[in-house]
Amino acid sequence: MPRVAGIDIPDTKKIFFALQYIHGIGPKFAKDILAEAGVDGDQRSNEVDEAKLAQINGIIDNTYIVEGALRRQVSQNIQRLKDIRSYRGDRHRKGLPVRGQRTQSNARTRKGKKKTVAGKKGVKAK
């Protein structure tokens, strides 16, 4: 299995898609990296020679923030919002949608499983 940026990428997939297994590299960055390295995106990742893989590694290391560093940066940004008590930070803290989505009927992914609240018992007239 080839290693790029310290990550094992699938060797049976095309290199264009295999690079996207690295956190922080999507279709645009994968295309840019392959163009800069001069590698055909339709080649399987196990068919790319070691020199080209080393070149791709160098490009990623020098140009892009990926994997652990990117995850750390994102969590630090969220923590900063929480620390300064911004509206967005409060939404992160409460586990609610941050970007203005409605919550009355949707947002189950963010809010989690339904917590059933016992309804009011019917009052019997005497």
QUIKA-V331880 format. One record per residue. RES is the residue in one small letter. SS is DSSP state (@ for helix, = for strand, . for the rest). PHI is phi in whole degrees, -180 to 180 (NA if undefined). OMEGA is omega in radians with two decimals (none if undefined). Layout:
RES:SS:PHI:OMEGA  RES:SS:PHI:OMEGA
This chain:
m:.:NA:3.14  p:.:-68:3.09  r:=:-112:3.07  v:=:-128:-3.14  a:.:55:3.11  g:.:78:-3.10  i:=:-118:3.02  d:=:-75:3.09  i:.:-108:-3.12  p:.:-61:-3.07  d:.:-92:-3.14  t:.:-93:-3.12  k:.:-90:3.05  k:=:-65:-3.04  i:@:-60:3.11  f:@:-59:-3.13  f:@:-83:-3.13  a:@:-65:3.12  l:@:-64:-3.10  q:@:-74:3.03  y:@:-74:3.10  i:.:-83:-3.13  h:.:-62:-3.14  g:.:106:3.09  i:.:-117:3.11  g:.:-110:-3.10  p:@:-60:-3.09  k:@:-66:-3.13  f:@:-66:3.12  a:@:-62:3.13  k:@:-64:3.13  d:@:-63:-3.12  i:@:-63:-3.12  l:@:-66:3.11  a:@:-66:-3.13  e:@:-67:-3.13  a:@:-83:-3.13  g:.:73:-3.14  v:.:-109:3.09  d:.:-76:-3.10  g:.:-67:-3.13  d:.:-86:3.10  q:.:-71:3.02  r:=:-71:-3.05  s:.:-67:3.09  n:.:-80:3.12  e:.:-89:-3.13  v:.:-75:-3.08  d:.:-74:-3.04  e:@:-60:-3.13  a:@:-63:3.13  k:@:-68:3.09  l:@:-63:3.11  a:@:-64:3.12  q:@:-65:3.10  i:@:-62:3.08  n:@:-57:-3.14  g:@:-62:3.14  i:@:-61:-3.12  i:@:-65:-3.10  d:@:-64:-3.06  n:@:-85:-2.96  t:@:-114:-2.95  y:.:-117:3.00  i:.:-95:-3.07  v:.:-133:3.03  e:@:51:-2.99  g:@:-59:-3.13  a:@:-64:3.13  l:@:-68:3.11  r:@:-61:3.13  r:@:-63:-3.14  q:@:-63:3.13  v:@:-64:-3.13  s:@:-67:3.08  q:@:-67:3.10  n:@:-64:3.11  i:@:-66:3.13  q:@:-64:3.10  r:@:-62:3.11  l:@:-62:3.12  k:@:-67:-3.08  d:@:-66:-3.11  i:.:-87:3.08  r:.:55:3.08  s:.:-77:3.12  y:@:-58:3.13  r:@:-62:3.10  g:@:-63:3.11  d:@:-65:3.11  r:@:-65:3.07  h:@:-62:-3.10  r:@:-61:-3.10  k:@:-84:-3.14  g:.:74:3.12  l:.:-109:3.11  p:.:-60:-3.00  v:.:-96:-2.94  r:.:-105:2.98  g:.:84:3.13  q:.:-72:3.11  r:.:-74:-3.10  t:.:-123:-3.08  q:.:-67:-3.07  s:.:-113:-3.10  n:.:-123:3.08  a:.:71:3.13  r:@:-65:-3.14  t:@:-61:-3.07  r:@:-78:-3.06  k:@:-83:-3.14  g:.:91:-3.10  k:.:-64:-3.11  k:.:-60:3.04  k:.:-108:-3.07  t:.:-72:3.09  v:.:-105:-3.09  a:.:-62:3.13  g:.:-77:-3.12  k:.:-76:3.12  k:.:-70:3.13  g:.:-63:3.13  v:.:-84:-3.12  k:.:-89:3.11  a:.:-82:3.14  k:.:-103:none
